[in-house]
Amino acid sequence: MNSANIDLPPNIALNLDYERYYQEAEKLYDQYQQNTPFPHTVIDGMFDNNLLQRIADECGEAFKDIEKNFYGSKGKHATSKRKYWGPYTSALLQEFNSAEFLKFLELLTGIEGLIGDPYYEGGGIHETKKGGFLKVHTDFNYHKKLKLDRRINLLLYLNSDWKEEYGGNLELWDTDMSSCQRKLLPVINRMVIFSTTDFSYHGHPEPLNCPDNRSRRSLALYYYTNGRPASEVKFSKSTKTNYQQRPGEVFEGRVKKSLGKRLRKKIGKLFKK
C-alpha cells in the first residue's frame, strides 16, 4: 500500500524520497555484500526524526501481545496486530511493504523478487523493558502461512537520547559463535538491514540498564522469496527461533526444560508398558 492511500494527521507526512533511496542503495550494494560477519548495512537518518518520535510515542500504548519470559528472551513486548498501531506507525509499516520500498531493498541486497509480509509475522513493533534481553539467535526461516522463505530482516530503532551505558546494542556474531563482530547502539533513525540465513547470528543478549521510564523500541519487518540458496539453510523450513549460547554462557532454563522433557518421555513409556 502506498502512503498516498493512508490518512495521516495533517501536520506530518512520511516525506520519503525514493529516488535518493535508490541511489543510496546502489552505492551501498558492494558494502552490503562485503560486510561481516554476514551481509548487512547500517543507514542513519533516512527518515524524518519527527515522524519517528511520533511513532515512538505511539508505541507506549500499542502493546497487547507479550512475549514469554524464558532463557532466550526476557522483558520483551511485541505486537504485529494493526488494530493496536497508531496512525503514524501504521502508515510507515505499511509503506515498508510497498513496491517502491521493495525495489530499494532489492537494489541494496541484490535479492530479486522480494515479497513483503502483510501479516507482519514476528514483526511490527518491539519493545524491551529495563533488565530485558534477547539472546543471540537465528530466526525462523519459513513463513508457514505464505509458504515463503525468509531472506531479509529490517530493524528501525526509535530510541532518542539513548546512551551507551543503557546497553541494548544489537550484536552480530560470526558463524561459529566464537566472537561478536559488530555492536550497534539502537539510536533513533538507525536502520539495520541484513540477510537472514540459518547462520546470521544476532541479538541484544545483555540485560538493559536503562532508566525505569525508558525502554528499547524498534520496528521490525521481514521479507521473503519463493525459494532460496541451499547454502543459507541449516534447518529445513523452520518456524522456530534458534537460540545460541555465547562462549562461557549456559542457558539454565534450556537445560531444565530439556531434562524435564526427557523425564516426561521416559515416564510416558513406562505407562505404555
C-alpha positions in Angstrom: 0.0 0.0 0.0 1.4 3.4 -0.9 1.5 6.2 1.7 -0.8 8.3 -0.5 -3.7 6.0 0.4 -3.2 6.3 4.1 -4.9 9.1 6.1 -2.3 10.9 8.2 -2.7 13.7 10.6 -2.3 17.0 8.6 0.8 18.2 10.4 3.2 15.5 9.2 3.8 13.3 6.2 6.1 10.4 5.5 8.3 12.5 3.2 10.0 9.5 1.6 12.4 10.4 -1.2 12.7 7.2 -3.2 15.0 8.5 -5.9 17.5 9.3 -3.2 17.0 6.0 -1.6 17.6 4.1 -4.9 20.8 6.0 -5.4 21.9 5.3 -1.8 21.1 1.6 -2.3 23.2 1.3 -5.4 26.1 3.0 -3.6 25.8 0.6 -0.6 25.4 -2.6 -2.6 29.1 -3.6 -2.5 29.5 -2.7 1.1 26.4 -4.7 2.0 27.8 -7.8 0.3 31.2 -7.5 1.9 30.3 -6.6 5.4 31.0 -9.2 8.0 30.0 -11.5 9.7 27.2 -11.7 7.2 25.8 -9.3 4.6 24.3 -6.2 6.2 24.3 -2.4 6.2 23.5 0.4 8.7 21.8 3.5 7.5 21.4 6.5 9.8 19.0 9.5 9.3 16.9 8.0 6.4 13.6 9.2 7.8 12.0 12.2 9.3 13.0 12.4 13.0 9.7 14.0 14.0 7.8 11.1 12.3 9.9 8.5 14.2 9.4 10.3 17.5 5.7 10.3 16.9 5.9 6.5 16.3 8.0 6.0 19.4 5.3 7.8 21.4 2.5 5.7 19.9 4.4 2.5 20.8 3.8 3.0 24.5 0.1 2.5 24.0 0.4 -0.3 21.5 1.5 -3.5 23.3 -1.2 -6.1 23.7 0.9 -9.2 22.9 3.5 -10.1 25.5 6.4 -12.5 24.7 7.1 -15.1 27.4 10.0 -14.6 29.7 12.4 -17.6 29.3 16.1 -18.3 28.8 16.1 -16.7 25.3 14.1 -13.6 25.9 13.1 -11.5 28.8 11.0 -8.3 29.2 10.1 -8.1 25.6 6.7 -6.9 24.3 5.6 -7.1 20.7 2.6 -6.6 18.5 2.1 -7.4 14.9 -1.6 -6.5 15.0 -2.5 -3.4 13.1 -5.5 -2.6 15.3 -3.1 -1.7 18.1 -0.9 0.6 15.9 -1.3 4.4 15.9 -1.7 6.2 12.6 2.0 7.1 12.2 3.1 3.6 13.0 0.6 2.1 10.6 1.5 4.4 7.8 5.2 3.7 7.9 4.9 -0.1 8.5 2.5 -0.4 5.5 4.8 1.7 3.4 7.7 -0.7 4.1 5.7 -3.3 2.2 5.1 -1.1 -0.8 6.5 -1.9 -4.3 8.7 1.2 -4.0 10.3 0.1 -0.8 10.8 -3.4 -2.0 12.7 -2.0 -5.0 15.0 -0.2 -2.6 15.7 -3.4 -0.7 16.3 -5.4 -3.9 18.8 -2.7 -5.2 20.6 -2.8 -1.8 20.8 -6.6 -1.3 20.8 -7.9 -4.8 18.0 -10.3 -3.8 15.3 -10.2 -6.5 11.6 -11.0 -6.2 11.3 -9.8 -2.5 7.8 -10.1 -1.0 6.6 -8.2 2.0 4.6 -9.8 4.7 1.0 -8.4 5.1 0.7 -10.4 8.4 3.9 -8.9 9.9 4.6 -12.4 11.4 7.1 -11.9 14.3 7.5 -8.3 13.4 5.6 -5.0 13.8 6.6 -3.1 17.0 9.1 -4.5 19.5 9.8 -3.1 23.0 12.2 -4.4 25.7 12.0 -3.1 29.3 14.8 -2.5 31.8 16.5 -5.8 32.6 15.3 -7.4 29.5 17.3 -9.1 26.7 17.1 -11.1 23.6 19.8 -13.8 23.4 21.8 -14.4 20.3 19.8 -16.4 17.8 18.8 -17.0 14.2 15.2 -16.5 13.2 12.6 -18.8 11.7 13.4 -19.2 8.0 10.0 -20.2 6.7 6.6 -18.4 6.7 4.0 -21.1 7.3 1.1 -19.1 6.0 2.7 -17.5 3.0 4.8 -20.7 2.3 7.8 -18.5 1.5 11.5 -18.3 2.6 12.7 -15.5 4.9 15.6 -13.6 3.3 15.8 -10.1 4.8 15.5 -8.5 8.3 14.9 -4.8 8.7 15.2 -3.2 12.1 14.4 0.6 12.6 15.2 2.0 16.0 13.1 4.6 17.8 15.2 5.5 20.9 16.1 9.2 21.2 18.9 10.2 23.6 19.9 6.6 24.0 23.1 6.4 25.9 25.9 3.8 25.6 25.5 2.8 29.3 21.9 1.8 28.7 23.1 -1.1 26.7 20.8 -2.8 24.2 23.4 -3.0 21.4 22.5 -5.2 18.5 25.3 -7.8 18.3 26.3 -9.6 15.1 28.1 -12.8 15.7 30.3 -15.0 13.5 29.1 -18.3 12.1 30.8 -20.5 14.7 29.6 -18.3 17.6 33.2 -17.7 18.7 33.0 -13.8 18.8 30.9 -10.8 18.3 31.9 -9.0 15.2 29.9 -5.8 15.4 27.8 -3.9 18.0 25.3 -1.3 17.1 23.6 1.1 19.5 19.8 1.3 19.0 19.6 5.0 18.5 16.6 6.7 16.8 16.6 6.8 13.0 19.2 4.0 12.7 18.1 1.3 10.3 19.8 -2.1 10.2 19.2 -4.4 7.2 20.7 -7.9 6.9 20.4 -11.1 5.1 18.6 -13.7 7.1 20.0 -17.2 7.0 20.4 -20.0 9.4 23.9 -18.6 10.2 23.1 -14.9 10.7 23.5 -14.9 14.5 22.3 -11.7 16.2 20.6 -10.4 19.3 21.0 -8.0 22.2 21.9 -10.5 24.9 22.9 -8.3 27.8 20.2 -7.1 30.2 19.2 -3.5 29.6 20.5 -0.9 32.0 18.2 1.9 31.0 16.2 4.1 33.5 12.9 2.6 34.7 10.9 5.0 32.5 12.8 4.1 29.3 12.6 1.1 27.0 14.3 -0.2 23.8 11.8 0.3 21.0 12.0 -0.7 17.3 10.1 -1.5 14.2 10.8 -4.9 12.7 10.0 -6.2 9.2 10.9 -9.3 7.4 11.0 -10.0 3.7 10.6 -13.3 1.7 11.2 -15.0 -1.6 9.9 -18.2 -3.2 13.0 -20.4 -2.7 16.5 -19.6 -1.6 20.1 -20.8 -2.0 20.8 -24.1 -0.3 23.9 -22.7 1.3 21.8 -20.4 3.5 19.9 -23.3 5.1 20.7 -25.5 8.1 17.1 -26.1 9.3 14.6 -27.2 6.6 11.5 -25.0 6.7 12.0 -24.0 10.4 9.3 -21.9 12.1 11.2 -21.6 15.3 13.9 -19.3 16.7 17.2 -21.0 17.3 19.0 -19.5 20.4 22.7 -19.8 20.7 24.9 -19.8 23.8 27.9 -17.4 23.7 31.3 -18.7 24.9 31.0 -19.4 28.6 27.2 -18.9 28.7 24.8 -21.6 29.9 21.0 -21.4 29.3 19.9 -22.8 32.7 16.3 -22.8 31.7 17.0 -24.7 28.5 18.9 -27.4 30.5 15.9 -27.8 32.9 13.4 -27.8 30.1 15.4 -30.5 28.2 15.7 -32.7 31.3 12.0 -32.3 32.1 11.1 -33.2 28.5 13.3 -36.4 28.6 11.9 -37.3 32.0 8.2 -37.0 30.8 9.1 -39.1 27.8 10.5 -41.9 30.0 7.5 -41.8 32.3 5.2 -42.0 29.3 7.0 -45.1 28.0 6.7 -46.7 31.4 2.9 -46.2 31.5 2.6 -47.7 28.0 4.3 -50.9 29.1 
